[in-house]
Amino acid sequence: MLDHVWIVTPTYDEAENIERLVEVTLPVLAKSPVRRFSWLIVDDGSPDGTGEIADWLACRHAPIRVMHRSGKEGLASAYIDGFRLALSEGASHVVEMDADLSHDPAYLPRIFAAADAGADVVLGSRYVAGGGVDDWGVLRRVVSRSGCWYARTVLGVGVRDLTGGYKCFSAETLRDLDLEHRDARGYAFQVELTYRALELGHDVVEVPIVFRDRHAGHSKMTAGIAAEAAWLVPAMRLRRERPVPTA
């Protein structure tokens, strides 16, 4: 049984989703093999009132806490701030979960089971047997699979869903990842974290999930975020292969 699991959920303009996410997730957590859980919502000053709704939810549900940040600082820094707080308060494991209901909480018991069995990183994977995507058109499917193939090929690793963001890390793994020194600001952060874990010899296990399109609202993906991922992936590989200077 896992000791103290923290869920970290970054939000920006997710007022249409956050209450529904809490409603469907809390019953799953209550039945999960976890001794204690906390849920941190990290809001980047959402102008649509997401932060205020999160505060209201925190008043109703003791495990929920809210971190308010002054503005839109990016996915990577939201997670890092959340990881830092979770580790400082004794988390044994930390889960990344999107706010838009694309990460179905029904898969949490499966993720927890893999972590309890000893995996350092558990990745909810769309691209292993039993996984998949729903509500996507052909173009989006092709772009997603191509992005995963590109990252996997350039980095030379076997993980099928390197861009996936539904993850559970052991506290020890997060401490090893040197989170204060990272390159990615957006979704490339997901590739960077998994790759660093593999580089350090941590056990990354993929469990199948079906990823669904967001419940409401608009995607935060932009051309700039996609471009960042395109150039950062080979940069990660080059940095690994660059020889260390000798004295």
N, C-alpha and C positions, 0 to 999 in steps of 0.2 A: 504493500500500500504506500502510495506517495505521501510525503509528510505535509508540505505546505506549497501548494500550487498557486502561482499568481498568473492571472490573465491580463495582458496589456492590449488595449484597444485604442489606437489613435483615431481621432475624429476631426473632421473639418466639414461643416455643413452636412451633418447626418441627422438632422432633426426628424426626418421622416422614418428613420430606421432604428435609432438607438433604443427607444422604449420597447419596440417589438423584439429586438435582439435580446434584451434582458429578460423579457417574458418567456422566451423559448429556451434560453440557456440555463437559467437558474434551476429549473427542475432537473435538468440533466446533471448539473453539478451536484445537486443534493443526493443523487443516487450513485454517484461515481465513487470508486475506491480511492478516495483522497481524504486524509485526516482533516485538513483545513484548506480553505481556498480564499483568496482575495482577488478582487477584480479592479484594475486601475484603468479608468478612462482618461486619456491624455488629449485634451481639447486645445486646438490652436486658435483660440479666440473666434470661434465660428460666428459669423454675422447672422446666421439663421436661428440662433438660440440653442444650439446643441448643448453648449456648456451648462445653460440653465436647466435644461431637461435632465442632464446627467446629475446635477446637484440634487434635483428633486428625487431622482432614482436612488441616489446615495442616502438620502434621508429615510427612504422606505426600506432599503435593503442594506443591512449592516456590512456585508462583505465588499460593497462597492465604494470606491474612493474616486475622487476626481482631481486631476492635475490640470490647472488652467495655465496656459502659456499665452504670451502677449500677442502672438500673431502666427501666421503660417510659416513655420520653420522647416518643414519637410518631414517625410516619413521616417527617415533614418534617425534624425535627432529626437523625434517623438519616442521611438522605440528605445533609444539609448537612455533617455531620461527615465523612462518607465523601468528598464532593466536595472538602472542604478538604484532606484528606490526599492525595487523588489529585493535585490541582493542585500541592501543595507538593512532590510527588515526580516531577513532570515528565510527567504524563499528557497525551497529545495529544487523547484522547477518553475520555468516561466514559459507561458504560451503566448504566441502571437495570434491575434484573431482580428479580422477585419470587422468594421462596424456595419457593413452593408448587407449582411446575411448571405454573402456568397460562401462563407465558411460555415457549413452546417454544424451546429453544436452537437448534433446526434453522433458525430464522429469522435467527440472528445473521449468517451470510454475506450475506444480503439487506440487512440493516441496515448492515453494514460497507460494502457496495458503494455504497449511497447516500451514506454519509458520505465515502467516498473520492472520490466524484464531486463533492463540494463542498457538500453540505447542512450547514447549521449545527446543525440539530436533525433527527434522524430518528425518526419516531414509528411504532411498530408499531400499525397501525390495524385495528380490527375492522369499520369502517364505510366502507371504500372497496372498489371492485371487487376481488374475490378474497379479501376478508377475511370474518370471521364469528365466531360463537361456537359452542361445542359444550357439551353436557351441561347446558344451562340450560333451566329451565322458561319458560313463556310470561310469567309475571309478572316474572321477573328480566330477561328480554329487553326487555320494555316499559319497566321502570324504567331500565335502562341507556341505551336509545335516547332516552328522554325526557330524561334528565339531560344527555346530549350535545347534544340539540336545544336545551334550555333554555340551556346555557352558550354554545353557538354563536350563538344568536339574541340573547341579552342583550349579549354582548360584540361582536357584529357581525363575526365572523371566519369564514373559510371552512374551517377545519380540521374534519374530520368527527368525529374521536375525541378531543375535548379532555380527556376523563377518563382516557385511556389512560396506563398507567405503564410501558410497555416502550419505552425511549427511549435514544437516543445523542446526547450533546452534544459539540460541539467544546469544547476547553479555553477558547478565546477567548470563546465564547458564555457559558459558565458564569461567567467573570470579569466579564462585562458585566451579569449578572443581579442584582447586589446581594443576594446570598443571605442576608446577615446581617439584612436588613430585609425580612421577608416576613410575611404575615398568617396564612396557613394552617398548621395543625398536622397535619391528617390528609390524606385523599385529595384535598381541594381544592387541595393543593399541586401536584398534577399539572396542573390547569387553570391555576393561577397561573404556573407556570414557562413553559408554552407561550405563554400570553398575553403575558407580559413579553418573551419572545423575539420575538414578532411585533411588539409595540410598538416594540422597538428596531431593527426592520428586518432581523432575522435570517431566513434561509431555512429554513422548516419543511417537510419532505417527509414524506408519509405513505406507508408501504409496507404491503401487506396481510399480516395475520397471522390465524390462527384461534386465538382465546382459548379455553382449556379450563378447566373448573372445577378447583379445587385437588385435588391428588393425595390428600392426607390432612389431617386436622386441621380446625380451625374458622376461618371467616372472621373477620377483625378489624373488619369494618364494623359500626358501631353507629348508632343513631338520632342521637346527638350529632354524629357525623362527617358524616352526611348533612345535618343541619341547618346545620352550619358551611358546607358547600358552597353550600347554598341562599341564604344571606345574603351570603357572600363574593363570589359572582359579580357581582351588581349593584353591590356596593361597589367592585370593581375597575373597572367601567365608569364609575361616578361619579367616582372618583379621577382617571381619565384626562381626564374632561370638565371637572373643576373648574378654573376659571381661576387662573392663577398670580398672586399679589398683586404689584403694582408698588410701587416705592419712592415 
